[in-house]
Amino acid sequence: MKGPSTQAATRALHTVPWLVALCLPLVVDANTSGNLAYCLLWAFSALGLAAMWGYGGILSFGQTAFFGLSGYTYGIFTLNYGDTWFESWLGLGAGIVVSIVVAALIGYMIFYGRIKGVFIGIVTLSVTLVLETFMSQTAGPQWAIGEARLNGYNGMGGMPQLTIPWPGGPLTLENVSFYYLVLLLLIAVYAIMRRLLDGTFGLTLIAIRENPQRAEMLGVDIRRHQLMVFVLGCTLGGLSGALYTIWGSYITPSTMGLTAAAMPVIWVATSGRKSIGGTIIGTAFLVWLSQNLAVYGSQYALILLGAILLIVVLAAPEGLLPFVARNLRRLSSRTGGGSRHAGACLKREEGKS
C-alpha cells in the first residue's frame, strides 16, 4: 500500500508537467508558443495508439490515415462553409465525426472478421497507403468538392483558422491562444483517458490482451471492447489531424505516407506504451527534437529516431520513461534501505556500549 508521502509524490509528478506547460507562454515569444502547440497536437494521436497498443494489444499503423482523413474533412468543410466562427468549429467537429464513422466501419471488419495479431497492423497500414495513393492522384481540376480543390500531392491550403466571438470582433486562435486551446484539450483528454483506462474498461482490455480465450470464457465480449478502443484511438488520431490543419492551414497526402505512419509507433514505443502520461511527454519531446534536426536535413531526424527505437527495443522494451522511473525507484529504495540498515546497526552498537 502506498503511504501518504508516496501518494503526494505521485500527485506532484502528475501535476508539475501541466503547470510547467501552462506557464511556458509566459517565458517564450508568440512564435515559439505556436511551435510548442505543434509539438503538443501530435500527442493526441500517440495517446490513441497507446490506448490501443499498450492496453488492448492492438498495434495499428492507421493513426495517420485518420489524421489525414480528419484534416481533409476540416479543409473541405471550412473552405465551403467556414465564413463564421461557428462554422469553423463545426468543421472541427465534422473531422472528428468522420474519423469515428470510418474507424467504426474498419474496426468492425477487422475484429468481427476475426483478424488478429500482426495482420491488424498490415490491414491498417494498407488503409493508410491506399488513402495516401488516392489523395496523391487528385491533382486535376475535376478533383474538387465545392470550393475545395484537393490539389493532389501539392496538398490543400488556405483553410480558415478557428475563431471565437469577442467584443471587438472575432478572435483568431493562433500562437499563444492556439497553444492554450491544444493544451486544455490535451489536459481534458488525459483526464478522461486516465479515468477510463484505470477503471473497469482498462482492466478488461488488459485481460483481453493477456489471455483473450480466458476473457471470452468469463463472458467478456472481446470484439466489442477491441472495437471500442480502436474507435477511441483512431478518433484521437483524427483530432490530431484536424488541429494540425488548423495550425498550418495546410494538409498534404504525405501526412498519410509510410514514414508518417511509423512515427506514432516510434513515439509510443520510446515513451512507454503502457504510460499515457509518459506518452504525452515523450511524443512532445521527440517531435520538438525532430523539428530542430529538420533544419539540418530531415534524414538526421529519421536516423536519430531509428537509433532511439533500436536502443529501446534492445535495452528498455517497456519504454525509456518507464525504464528510467523504475531504476530511479530501485535506486531510491536501495538508498533508503541502506540508510535504515546503518541506523539499526548504530543503535545496536549504542546498546552494547
N, C-alpha and C positions, 0 to 999 in steps of 0.2 A: 504494500500500500504506500502511496506517495504521501510524504509528510507535508506540513504547511509550507516549509521553505522550498521544497521541490515544486509544489503547485504554483507558488509565487514566481519562481524562476521560469516555469513553463509559460505562464501568462505573460511575463515580461518578454520572453523570447518571441511570442506570437504578436505582441503589441508594438514593440520597438521598431521593427521594419516599416510598419504602416505609419508610425509617427514620423520617421525619417522621410518617407515618401511624401507625406503631407507637407513637410517643411522645405523640401528641395526647391520648389519655385521661388522661395524667399531668398535663396543664396545663388541662384543662377539666372541668366538672362532669359528672355522670352523664347528665343530660337532654341536654346538648349532644352527648355521645358517641352517644346514641340518634339524635339528629337527623343526626349525621355518618354513622351507619350507613345511614340513609335515603338520603342523597346517594350513598353508595357502591353500594348494591344495584342502582341503575339502570344502573351501568356494565356489568353482565353483558349486558344487552340491547343496549347500544351496541357492546360488543365483538363480539357475534354479527353485528350489521349491518355493522360494519367489515370482518369477515372475508368476508361475502357480497359487499358492495359494493366495498370497496377492493381486494380480491384477486380475487374472482370476477366482478366487474362485474354483480352481481345486486342491483338496487335493489328492496328489499322494504318494503312498508308493513304487513307482517304480524307484526312483533315484539310489538305489544300484543295481538294475538289469542292468541298463545301465553302471553303474560304473564297474561292473564285466565283462559285455559283451565287453566293450571297452578295459579293461585291458587284458583280454584273447586274444582279437584280436591283440593287440600290441605284446603280447608274442609270439603268433603263427607266426605272420608276421616276426618279427625280428629274431626269432630262425631259420627260414628258409631262410631269405634273408638279414638279418641285418649285413652284413660284413663291410659296409661303413657308413660314417656319413649320406649320403643322404638317404640310405635305412632305417636307424633308424628313421629319420624324416618322411619318408613315412609310417612307422609303426604307428607313432602318428596320421598321417592323416587318415590311414585306420581305426583306432579305432573310430575316430570321425565320419567318413562316415558310418560305420556300425551302430553306435548309431542313426544317422539321419534316415537311411533307416528303421530300426526296429521301431523306435519311430513313424515314419510316418505310418507304417502299423498298429501298435497297436492303435495309436491315431485315425486313420481313422475308425477302427472298433468300437472304443468307442464312438466317437462323432457323426459319421454318423449313428451309430446304436442306437442313442438317449439314451445312458446310462448317467445317471445324478447323482449328489449328492454323497452320501456315497458309492454308487455302483462303482464309479470310483476308490475310494480307495480300495475296495475289489478286483476289477479286477487287478489293478496294483500290489497289494500285492500278489495276486495269481501268476502273471507272475514272480515276484521276487522269490517266494518259489519254483516254478516249475524249474526255472533255477538253483537255488541252489541245489535242489534234483538231477537234472540231472547231474550237474557237479561233485557232490559228488560220483556218481556211475561210474566214468570214470577212475578207478584205474588200470585196466588191461593193458597189453602191446598193446592190439589191439586198445586202445584209443590213437591214435597218428595221428597228421596231419603233414606229412612230418617228419621233425626232432623234432617237438614239441610234447612232451609227456604231456598229460593233468594231469595225476597223481591223479585223484580223489580228496578226501578230503585233501590230503597232499599238493595239490597245484602245480603250475608250477613255476619253478625258473630258474635262470641263464640267464635272458634276458639282452641283452646289453643296456647300458645307452646311452643317447643322446650325440652326439659329434658334434663339429663344426670344419671346416678346420682352421688350424693355421700354421703360418710359420714353427714352429719347429715340426710339426706333429699334428694330430687331438687332440683337446682339449675336454676332457670329462667334461660334465656338472654335477658337484656334489658339495655338501655342499654349499659354498658361491655362485658359479656360477649358480647352480641349483636354489638356493633361489631367485636370481635376475631374472632368467627366469620365475619362478612362479609368482613373484611379478609384473613383467612387463606385463605378460599375464593377471593377475588379474586387473591391472590398465586399460588395454585396454578393457577388458570385462565389467568392471564397467562403463567406459565412454560410451560404446555402449548401455549398458542396461539403463543407466541414460537418454540418449537421446531418446531411443526407448520408455521407459515407461512414460517419462514425455511428450511425444508427442501424436499425434493422436491415435497411436496404443494402448498406455497405457490407454488413456481416453475411447477408445472403449471397452477395456477389463473391465474397471470399470463399464461401462454402462451395459455390459452383466452380470457381477457379481451381480449388484444390481437389475436389472429387465430384464431378458432375453426376456420376451414376448414383452415388450415395445421396446427394442432394435431391435428385429426382425421386429416389425411393422414399425419401422423407416427405414427399408431397410438394416440393418446390417446383414451380413452373419455370424451368431454367431458360427456356426460349423467350418467354415474356420478359424476364429480368435482363437477359442479354440484349434484347431489342430496346428496352428502356434505356439502358446505359449507353448503347450505341447511338440512339437518337439524341440523348443528352450531350454526349461528347461531340457529335457532328454539329449540333446546334451551336455549341461554343466555338467550334471552328468557323461556322458561318458568321458569328458575331465578330470574330477577329477580322474576317474579310470585309464586312461592312464598315467597320471602324477604320481599316486600312484605306479603303476607297474614300471615306470621308476625309481622312488625314491628308492624303495626297491629291484628291480629286482625280484619281487615275487608277486604272486596273488593266492588266495585260494577261494573256494566256500563260505567260511564263510563271505566274504565281501558282499555276497548277502543274508545273513541269516535274520531272523526275527528281531534280536537285531539291526543289521546294518541298516535294513530298517526303524527302528523307529528313529534312530539318527538324520537324516536331519530334520524330523518333529519337534523334540525337539529343535534343534538348531534354526530353523526358528521361532518357536512359542515363544521361550525365547527372541530372539533378536528383534523380531518385523517383522511380515511377510510383512508389507507394507513399510519397510525401507530397501533398498538394501545395503546402507552403514552400517547400524546397523547390518544387517545380516552377513556381512564380519567380522566385529569386534567381534560380539558375537560368531560366529562359531569358529574363530581362538582361542578365549579365552577359550571356552568350550572344544575344542579338546586339547589344552595345559593343561587344568586342568585335564581332563580325563587321559592324558598320565602320568602326575605326580602322580595321585592317583593310577594308574595301577601298580605302583611299589609295593604298599602295598596289591594289590589284585584288580582284575577287578570289583569285586562286589561293592567296595566302590564308584567307578566312576558311576556305574549304579544307586546306591542308591541316590547319590548326584544329578545326572541329573533328576531322578524321582522326588525328593523333589523340585528341582528348577521348574520343569514343573508344579507341583501341585500348588506352590505359584503363578506362572504366571497365571494359569487358574483361580484361585480364586481372586487374587488381581490386576493383571495387564494383562487382556486378550489381550491388544494390543501389549504386549511385554515389557520386562523390560527396554530396552533402550528408546523407545518412552515414557514410563511411567515416567522415570527419567527426560527426556528432557522436557516433558510437565510440570512437577511440578517445575522444575528449572525456566522455563519461567514464570509460575504463581507467584513464589516467587519473581522473579526479577521485574515483573510488580507491585506487591504489594509494594515492597520496593521503586520503583520509584514513584508510585502513592502517597505513604505516604510522601516521601520527597517533592514532588511538593505541596501537601496539606499543609505541615508545612511551606514551603516557602511563600505560599499565605497568610496564617494566620499571619505570621510575617510582611509581607508587609502591611496588613490591620491595624495591631497594630501600625506600624510606622506612617501610615497616620493619625490615630486618635490622636497620640501624636503631 
